[in-house]
Amino acid sequence: MVAVSRACVDAGWISAAHQVGQTGKTVSPKVYLAFGISGAIQHLEGMRGAETIIAVNSDPTAPIFDVADMGIVGDLLVILPMLVEAIEGNHRSN
Ligand SMILES: Cc1cc2nc3c(=O)[nH]c(=O)nc-3n(C[C@H](O)[C@H](O)[C@H](O)COP(=O)(O)OP(=O)(O)OC[C@H]3O[C@@H](n4cnc5c(N)ncnc54)[C@H](O)[C@@H]3O)c2cc1C
């Protein structure tokens, strides 16, 4: 499901019920996809229990890479559509 950082809630993009972190929810999914998440300690607090953390960030020094099991340095606006296409393509062929 979709979860976000406080930055997204503060921007008014989504309700606070989706916020992960110190003042949000604590989650422990099998896979946590962190797109454009810097890795602030208050956010990590709510998701470091994820089994596998995959991070996409254009900044190679983003702290999220310190906790990620896999990381891609790149633009999420490029990588996210590629991932969606790959998943949908896989569904179609099954
Ligand atoms: C008392 C307190 C409690 C808090 N509680 C929470 C909480 O519960 N949850 C929470 O999340 N935060 C919380 N915060 C806020 C926290 O400190 C951070 O400000 C917040 O987590 C930052 O969110 P972010 O990583 O989405 O945004 P930012 O810090 O703005 O980082 C955005 C990241 O996206 C990357 N990026 C930008 N554009 C692209 C692109 N096109 N492609 C790829 N990468 C890109 C940037 O390199 C950057 O690393 C709290 C703060 C305080 C003081």
The ligand as a Tripos MOL2 file, in Angstrom:
@<TRIPOS>MOLECULE
LIG
   53    58     1     0     0
SMALL
NO_CHARGES

@<TRIPOS>ATOM
      1 C1          9.4310   15.9050   15.9410 C.3       1 LIG1
      2 C2          9.4720   15.4640   14.5050 C.ar      1 LIG1
      3 C3          8.7270   14.3710   14.1230 C.ar      1 LIG1
      4 C4          8.7360   13.9530   12.7880 C.ar      1 LIG1
      5 N1          8.0150   12.8370   12.4430 N.ar      1 LIG1
      6 C5          8.1050   12.3890   11.1740 C.ar      1 LIG1
      7 C6          7.4210   11.2010   10.7880 C.ar      1 LIG1
      8 O1          6.6890   10.5640   11.5580 O.2       1 LIG1
      9 N2          7.5860   10.7710    9.5180 N.ar      1 LIG1
     10 C7          8.3600   11.4220    8.6090 C.ar      1 LIG1
     11 O2          8.4540   10.9550    7.4630 O.2       1 LIG1
     12 N3          9.0070   12.5470    8.9610 N.ar      1 LIG1
     13 C8          8.8850   13.0490   10.1990 C.ar      1 LIG1
     14 N4          9.5240   14.2040   10.5160 N.ar      1 LIG1
     15 C9         10.1730   14.9650    9.4290 C.3       1 LIG1
     16 C10        11.5390   14.4390    9.0560 C.3       1 LIG1
     17 O3         12.5170   15.0460    9.8700 O.3       1 LIG1
     18 C11        11.8540   14.7760    7.5780 C.3       1 LIG1
     19 O4         11.7130   16.1560    7.3610 O.3       1 LIG1
     20 C12        10.9830   14.0290    6.5680 C.3       1 LIG1
     21 O5         10.9660   12.6490    6.8550 O.3       1 LIG1
     22 C13        11.5580   14.2630    5.1730 C.3       1 LIG1
     23 O6         10.7400   13.6270    4.2290 O.3       1 LIG1
     24 P1         11.3070   13.2460    2.8140 P.3       1 LIG1
     25 O7         12.4880   12.3540    2.9350 O.co2     1 LIG1
     26 O8         10.1570   12.7770    1.9860 O.co2     1 LIG1
     27 O9         11.6870   14.6970    2.1990 O.3       1 LIG1
     28 P2         13.0710   15.4230    1.9930 P.3       1 LIG1
     29 O10        13.9020   15.4260    3.2190 O.co2     1 LIG1
     30 O11        12.7020   16.7200    1.3670 O.co2     1 LIG1
     31 O12        13.8440   14.5190    0.9580 O.3       1 LIG1
     32 C14        13.4390   14.3400   -0.3660 C.3       1 LIG1
     33 C15        14.4140   13.3340   -0.9730 C.3       1 LIG1
     34 O13        13.9750   13.0450   -2.2830 O.3       1 LIG1
     35 C16        15.0890   13.0430   -3.1730 C.3       1 LIG1
     36 N5         14.5590   13.4100   -4.4780 N.ar      1 LIG1
     37 C17        13.9920   14.5940   -4.8520 C.ar      1 LIG1
     38 N6         13.5840   14.5250   -6.1340 N.ar      1 LIG1
     39 C18        13.8810   13.2720   -6.5790 C.ar      1 LIG1
     40 C19        13.6990   12.6080   -7.8120 C.ar      1 LIG1
     41 N7         13.1080   13.1930   -8.8570 N.pl3     1 LIG1
     42 N8         14.1330   11.3440   -7.9310 N.ar      1 LIG1
     43 C20        14.7280   10.7110   -6.8820 C.ar      1 LIG1
     44 N9         14.9260   11.3060   -5.6780 N.ar      1 LIG1
     45 C21        14.5040   12.5680   -5.5330 C.ar      1 LIG1
     46 C22        16.0530   14.0580   -2.5910 C.3       1 LIG1
     47 O14        17.3740   13.7520   -2.9910 O.3       1 LIG1
     48 C23        15.8450   13.8540   -1.0750 C.3       1 LIG1
     49 O15        16.7250   12.8640   -0.5560 O.3       1 LIG1
     50 C24         9.5210   14.6410   11.8360 C.ar      1 LIG1
     51 C25        10.2750   15.7430   12.2460 C.ar      1 LIG1
     52 C26        10.2460   16.1560   13.5440 C.ar      1 LIG1
     53 C27        11.0910   17.3420   13.9590 C.3       1 LIG1
@<TRIPOS>BOND
     1     1     2 1
     2     2     3 ar
     3     2    52 ar
     4     3     4 ar
     5     4     5 ar
     6     4    50 ar
     7     5     6 ar
     8     6     7 ar
     9     6    13 1
    10     7     8 2
    11     7     9 ar
    12     9    10 ar
    13    10    11 2
    14    10    12 ar
    15    12    13 ar
    16    13    14 ar
    17    14    15 1
    18    14    50 ar
    19    15    16 1
    20    16    17 1
    21    16    18 1
    22    18    19 1
    23    18    20 1
    24    20    21 1
    25    20    22 1
    26    22    23 1
    27    23    24 1
    28    24    25 2
    29    24    26 1
    30    24    27 1
    31    27    28 1
    32    28    29 2
    33    28    30 1
    34    28    31 1
    35    31    32 1
    36    32    33 1
    37    33    34 1
    38    33    48 1
    39    34    35 1
    40    35    36 1
    41    35    46 1
    42    36    37 ar
    43    36    45 ar
    44    37    38 ar
    45    38    39 ar
    46    39    40 ar
    47    39    45 ar
    48    40    41 1
    49    40    42 ar
    50    42    43 ar
    51    43    44 ar
    52    44    45 ar
    53    46    47 1
    54    46    48 1
    55    48    49 1
    56    50    51 ar
    57    51    52 ar
    58    52    53 1
@<TRIPOS>SUBSTRUCTURE
     1 LIG1         1 GROUP 0 **** ****
